[in-house]
Amino acid sequence: MKRLGLSVFLLLFLAGLALGEDKAGYLKLLNADKMEELKTYLESWQEKEPQNPEMFIGFFNYYVNLARQENMVVGGQNPPKKGEYFAITDSSSGKQLGYMYGEVYYLPEYSQKALSVINEGLVLSPDRLDMRFGKTRLLAELHAYEAQKDYILAVLDRAKENHGAWLWSDGKAFEDGEDGFIQAIHDYISEWFSDADEKRLAYARDVSARLLGLYPKSVIACNDSAVAYARLGDLENAEKAFLRAYTLDGNDFIVIANLAYINEVKGDKEKAIGYYELMLKSGNKQIVDRANRRLADLRK
């Protein structure tokens, strides 16, 4: 067992930091993995600037860095979906025996401290989107999916209150605007889609519905809502959401392909053929080839 260095998702906080004296010192200690010195440094910073959002981020990174651990698994039968792994084979027979990979987990004590300190910072700076996304990522890493879902819903509620006027590192305006915000929420939803777990699919449905309510002209939100309904077996609502996306952008061939597929599954051959024929107008060879294959089958 070993404690890992700085987690990849923490770079969210580090990118774009203006390196003032306190921040430069904090980053130097963090990157050098000098945790005892870093704790003392952060406590001194807290005394000087008790309401500085970057100080809270520093404590958050410190606790997450302590929490994140890794065990080496040798001979595991199911390789991880993410990260590197190596196949283990018998040297004489060539038979595959399993896999070797690092298995990441988080110590509860430090994870809770990380969540507590970022919550404290958000009370003072509720529109710091980098802090909110950092917390959301940690909940995902902890596999606390229901809490993650509830928190994303809270972020969307805050977006309604502040009209999307988010802040990023150093209190600067969030430059990616509405599109960047929607894309970030979509990325979390997509992670739930990658798993067949019905609860997480329901979380995707609920979050995408709230996102669509906030941004009714977002094709991404429409598509996410439709996919969630479809994966849960609710083809009627899935079709409604895809049709809404199609109304917003009639040239989105992924949406058109989904409408074709849903109608094919429902047994509405005529509608399915109509959508597959629309797919032929796409400049994407993969989409056109799929449409031709389905049309050939449906016209038999």
N, C-alpha and C positions, 0 to 999 in steps of 0.2 A: 504494500500500500504506500502511496506517496501523494503529497499535496501538489497539485498542478500549479503552473505559473498562471499568468494573467489570461483569463478566459477571452475567447474571441469576441463574444458579444459585448464585453466591456469596452471594446474599442469604440463602440457607439458614443461613449462618454468622452473618450480621449481625443477623437478626431476633432480638429478645429479649436482645441483649447488655446486661448491666448496665454502664453507662458509667462505669467507674472512670477514674482519671487516665490510665493507660497506654492503655486501650482508646479513650477519647475522642480522645486525640492521634493514635492509629493510624488511626481512622476518618476523622478530619479530613483527614489527609494522603492517605489512599486515595481518598476522594471528590473531593479536589482534584487527583488524578492527579499528585501530586508524588512520583514514584517514587524519585528519588535521596535525597530527605529521608526518605522512608519506610524505605528500606533502613537508613539510619543509625539511625533511631528504633527499628526492630525489633532491630537488633544491640545497642543499649543496653538494651532491654527484656529481651533474652535473657540479658545479663550479670546483670541484677537477679533475674530469675525464670526460670531455665533449664528448669524443668519445668512451666511454666504452659501448659495446653492452648490457651488463647486466643492465646498468643504463637505457637505452631506454626500455628494457623489464620491468624494475621496473615501469616506468611511464605508460607503456601500461597496466600493471596489475592494477595499481592505477585507471586509467580512466575507464577501463572495470568494475572494482569493483563498481565504482560510477554509471556507466551507467545501470548496471543490476538491474532490479526491479521485484517485484512479486506482483500480485493481487490474492486474493483468490476468486475463482469462486464457487458459491454455486447454485446448481440446473442446471448446464450446461447439455445439452443433448448429447454432443459429447465428450467423454473422450479423453484426450491427447494420442497421439501415443507413447510418451515417458514419463517416470516419473510415480510417484504414483498417484492414485486417489481412491476415496471411493464412493461406490454406496449409494444413499440416498433412503430409502424406507419408505412408510407409515406404521407406527407402528400397525395400526388396520387392514388394508387390505393387507399389504405386497406388495403393488404395488410399482414398482420402479418409483421414481419421477425425478431422474436425477443423477448427479455426482458432487462431490466436489473435486477440485484440484487447485493447484497453477498454475497461468498463467504468464509466464516470458515474459518481454519485456525490451527494452533498450532505455534509454533516448538519443535522437539524438545528443545533444550537447557533451556529454561525449564520445559517440561512435565515433564521428568524431575526437575528440581529440586523442582517442586511435589509430585510423587509421593513423592520421597525425604523431604521435610520432613514430610509428613502421615504417612508410615509411621513416622518417628521419634517423632512425637507419639502415635501409636497404641500404640507399645510401652509408653509410660508411662501411657496412658489407653485401654485396649482396649475399654472399654464406652461410649465417646463416639460415639453413633450419628450425631450431626451430622457428625463427622469422617469416619466410614465412608461416609455417603451422599455427602459432598463428593467423596471419592475415587472412588466409583462413578460419579458424574456426570461427573467429568473423564475417566474411561476411556471413557465413552460419547461425549463430545465429541471424543475423539481417535480414535474409531472402532476402539478396541482392544476389540472385542466379546468375543473369547475370554477376554482378561484380565479384562474386566468380569464375564463369567459365572463365572470361577473365583473372583473376589473376592466376588461375591454368595453363592456357595456357602460361602465362608469366613465371611461374616457370619452365615449361617444356622447354621453350626457353632458360632459364638460365642453365638448366641441359645440354643442347646441347653445350652451350658455355664453361661450366666449366668441362665437361666430367664426371659429377657425383661426383666431388670432393667437397662434402658438408661439412659444419661444423655444430657442435651442441653446446650445452652449454659450456661456457668458451672457445669457439674457438677450441674445440677438434674435431677431425674427426668424421663424422657421421658413427657409427659402423655398422649399419644395411645394408649399401651398396645398390647396385642396387635393390635387392629383397625387402628390406625394403622401399625404395623409391617408387617402383611400387605398393607395397601393400598399402601404405598410399594414393596414388592417387586413387587406386581402391576403398578404403573405402569412399572417397568423391563421386565417381561415384555411388557407391551402394546406397548412401543416395538419390541421384536423382532417382534411379530406384524404391525406396520405394514409390514414389509418381507417380500417373498416369498423372501428368501434362506434356503436350506435349512439352512445351518449355524446361523443365528440361531434358526430354528424348533426345531432340536435343542437349542440352549441353553435356549430357553423350556421345552421338555419336561423337561430335566434339572433346572432350577431349580424349576419348579413341582412336580416329584416330590419334591424335597427339602423344599420348603415344606409340601407336603401331609403328608409324614412327620412334620414338626415340629408341624403344626396339623391333625390328621386330621379335625376337625369344621368346617374352614373351607370354605364353599361357594365362595368366591373361588378358593382353591387348587385345589379339585376342578375348577372350570370352566376355569381356566387350563391344568391338566393335560390336560383333555379337548380343548380347542381346539388345543393343541400336537399331540396325537396325530392329530386330524382333519386339521390342515393338512399333516401329514407323510404322510397317506394311511393311517394305522393306525386304521381305523374301529372295529375290535373293542375296542381299548383305550380309544378315545375314548368309545364307548358305555358301557363299564364306569365310566369316570370321571364321565360325565354322570349315570348311574344313581345313583352314590354321592352326587352333589350333590343329586339329586332326593330321595333318602332323607333327607338332612339338612334340606332345605327344599322341601316339595312345592308351595309357592306361588311358586317362582321361575320365572316364565314364560319367561325367557330360556333357562334350562336345559331347560324343557319344549320350547321351540321347537327347540333344538338336537337333542334326542332325536327329535323328529318328523322333522327334516331328515335326520338320519343314517339312520333307518329307511327313509325314502323313497329315499335314495341306495342303500341295501342291497337295495332291492326288497321289503321287508317292508311291503306296502301296509296290511295290517290294523293293525299296530302304529303306523304313521305316522298313520293316520286317528284312532286312539285318542288320540295325543298332540295332534294338531291340534284335536280336540274339547275337550281340556282347556284349550287356549289360549283358547277362546271364553269362558272364565270370567274372563279378565283384564279389568281395567277400562281397559286401554290400547287405544285405538281402532286404532292401527297394528298391534298384535299380533293383535287380533281380525280386522282386515281381511285380514292375511296368512293367517291360519288359514282364513278363508272362501274365499280364492282357491285355496289348496292343496286344500282339501276338495272344491271344485267340480271341480278337475282329476282328483283321485284317484277320484271317484265316477262319472266318465263311463263 
